[in-house]
Amino acid sequence: MWENTIEGVIVALKRVRIVYSGMVQGVGFRWTAERIANSLGLTGWVRNCPDGTVEAVGEGQEEDINAFMNRIKNEMQPYIRSVRTDWEEPRGEFDTFTINFFSA
């Protein structure tokens, strides 16, 4: 389990992989996700996928990840048809949250 110390308190980090489907490409989805994630201190990435979905992987405190998902839902709701969320073990591999570009 990855942990982080915030103001002297050890908190467990979580990791989530989210796949959004609908009309989610070409509408500013990745930039919105990046802005929200960075405002919450999450690390990870977001990218467009060849099948028309948007995939995001984020690590941080569970409450911040939940806030990220809620804010994305609220701001991008008209474009989202479905969301698949998979919780994973954190790896601690990211320093920031960025937009990645799909590579096959």
C-alpha positions in Angstrom: 0.0 0.0 0.0 1.3 3.4 -0.9 1.1 6.1 1.8 1.7 9.8 1.9 2.3 12.0 4.9 0.1 15.1 5.0 0.5 17.5 7.9 2.1 14.7 9.9 -0.8 12.3 9.3 -0.1 9.1 7.2 -2.9 8.6 4.6 -3.3 5.7 2.3 -3.3 6.5 -1.4 -5.8 5.0 -3.9 -5.7 4.4 -7.6 -8.6 4.4 -10.0 -8.9 3.7 -13.8 -11.9 5.3 -15.3 -13.2 4.9 -18.9 -15.8 7.4 -20.1 -17.9 6.7 -23.1 -20.3 8.8 -25.1 -19.5 12.0 -27.0 -16.4 12.5 -24.9 -13.8 13.4 -27.5 -13.5 16.8 -29.1 -15.4 18.6 -26.3 -12.5 19.6 -23.9 -12.9 16.5 -21.8 -9.1 15.9 -21.3 -8.4 19.5 -20.5 -11.3 19.6 -18.0 -10.0 16.4 -16.4 -6.5 17.7 -16.1 -7.6 21.0 -14.6 -9.8 19.3 -12.0 -7.2 16.6 -11.1 -4.5 19.2 -10.7 -6.8 21.4 -8.5 -7.3 18.3 -6.2 -3.6 17.3 -6.1 -4.1 14.0 -7.9 -1.4 12.4 -10.1 -1.9 10.3 -13.2 -3.1 10.9 -16.8 -6.0 11.2 -19.1 -6.1 10.3 -22.8 -8.4 9.8 -25.8 -8.6 6.1 -27.0 -9.0 4.9 -30.5 -12.4 3.4 -29.7 -13.8 6.9 -28.9 -13.6 6.6 -25.2 -11.6 8.7 -22.7 -9.5 6.8 -20.2 -8.1 8.3 -17.0 -5.8 6.9 -14.3 -5.5 8.8 -11.1 -3.8 8.3 -7.7 -4.4 10.3 -4.6 -6.5 10.2 -1.4 -9.9 8.5 -1.9 -11.9 11.6 -1.0 -10.0 13.6 -3.7 -10.5 10.9 -6.3 -14.3 10.8 -5.5 -14.4 14.6 -5.7 -12.6 14.3 -9.1 -15.2 11.8 -10.4 -18.1 14.0 -9.1 -16.8 17.2 -10.7 -16.2 15.4 -14.0 -19.8 14.1 -13.9 -21.2 17.5 -13.1 -19.1 19.5 -15.6 -19.2 16.9 -18.5 -22.5 15.2 -17.9 -24.1 16.2 -21.3 -21.3 14.2 -23.1 -21.1 11.1 -20.9 -23.2 8.0 -21.7 -21.5 5.6 -19.3 -18.6 5.3 -16.9 -16.6 2.2 -16.0 -14.6 2.6 -12.8 -11.9 0.1 -11.7 -10.1 0.5 -8.3 -6.5 -0.7 -8.4 -3.6 -0.9 -6.1 -1.6 2.4 -6.2 1.8 2.2 -7.8 3.2 5.7 -6.9 4.5 6.1 -10.4 3.3 9.6 -11.2 4.5 13.1 -10.1 1.8 15.1 -11.8 -1.5 14.7 -13.7 -1.1 15.1 -17.5 -2.8 14.7 -20.8 -1.3 11.7 -22.6 -1.7 10.9 -26.2 -2.6 7.3 -27.2 0.1 5.2 -28.7 -0.7 1.7 -30.1 
